[in-house]
Amino acid sequence: MNRNLKLLDRFDKKVNIYELICNMAERVYQILNGATVSIDTKEKDPVQIAMEEFLEQGEENE
């Protein structure tokens, strides 16, 4: 399944989508400023990295 759809499917019902977007934007900003990434990934795009982190976070909370 597409990563975008997984993210929306997992969080759309539980979290206000605008809150999710703000949280992801803040995390992307942190990654761009050199914050460490909490997951192992081959992705280079900070947006995709943030999405993977949020998906991993959601799996841990379930």
Contact map, one row per residue, 1 for C-alpha under 8 A:
11101100000000000000000000000000000000000000000000000000000000
11111100000000000000000000000000000000000000000000000000000000
11111110000000000000000000000000000000000000000000110000000000
01111111000000000000000000000000000000000000000000100000000000
11111111100000000000000000000000000000000000000000000000000000
11111111110000000000000000000000000000000000000000000010000000
00111111111100000000000000000000000000000000000000100110000000
00011111111100000000000000000000000000000000000000000000000000
00001111111110000000000000000000000000000000000000000000000000
00000111111111000000000000000000000000000000000000000010010000
00000011111111111001000000000000000000000000000000000000000000
00000011111111111000000000000000000000000000000000000000000000
00000000111111110000000000000000000000000000000000000000000000
00000000011111110000000000000000000000000000000000000000000000
00000000001111111011000000000000000000000000000000000000000000
00000000001111111111000000000000000000000000000000000000000000
00000000001100111111100000000000000000000000000000000000000000
00000000000000011111110000000000000000000000000000000000000000
00000000000000111111111000000000000000000000000000000000000000
00000000001000111111111100000000000000000000000000000000000000
00000000000000001111111110000000000000000000000000000000000000
00000000000000000111111111000000000000000000000000000000000000
00000000000000000011111111100000000000000000000000000000000000
00000000000000000001111111110000000000000000001001100100000000
00000000000000000000111111111000000000000000000000000000000000
00000000000000000000011111111100000000000000000000000000000000
00000000000000000000001111111110000000000000000001000000000000
00000000000000000000000111111111000000000000011001000000000000
00000000000000000000000011111111100000000000000000000000000000
00000000000000000000000001111111111000000000000000000000000000
00000000000000000000000000111111111110000000010000000000000000
00000000000000000000000000011111111000000000010000000000000000
00000000000000000000000000001111111000000000000000000000000000
00000000000000000000000000000111111100000000000000000000000000
00000000000000000000000000000111111110000000000000000000000000
00000000000000000000000000000010011111000000000000000000000000
00000000000000000000000000000010001111110000000010000000000000
00000000000000000000000000000000000111110000000000001000000000
00000000000000000000000000000000000011111000000000011000000000
00000000000000000000000000000000000011111100000000000000000000
00000000000000000000000000000000000000111110000010000000000000
00000000000000000000000000000000000000011111000000000000000000
00000000000000000000000000000000000000001111110110000000000000
00000000000000000000000000000000000000000111110110000000000000
00000000000000000000000000000000000000000011111110000000000000
00000000000000000000000000010011000000000011111111000000000000
00000000000000000000000100010000000000000000111111100000000000
00000000000000000000000000000000000000000011111111110000000000
00000000000000000000000000000000000010001011111111111000000000
00000000000000000000000100110000000000000000011111111100000000
00110010000000000000000100000000000000000000001111111110000000
00100000000000000000000000000000000000100000000111111111000000
00000000000000000000000000000000000001100000000011111111100000
00000010000000000000000100000000000000000000000001111111110000
00000110010000000000000000000000000000000000000000111111111000
00000000000000000000000000000000000000000000000000011111111100
00000000000000000000000000000000000000000000000000001111111110
00000000010000000000000000000000000000000000000000000111111111
00000000000000000000000000000000000000000000000000000011111111
00000000000000000000000000000000000000000000000000000001111111
00000000000000000000000000000000000000000000000000000000111111
00000000000000000000000000000000000000000000000000000000011111
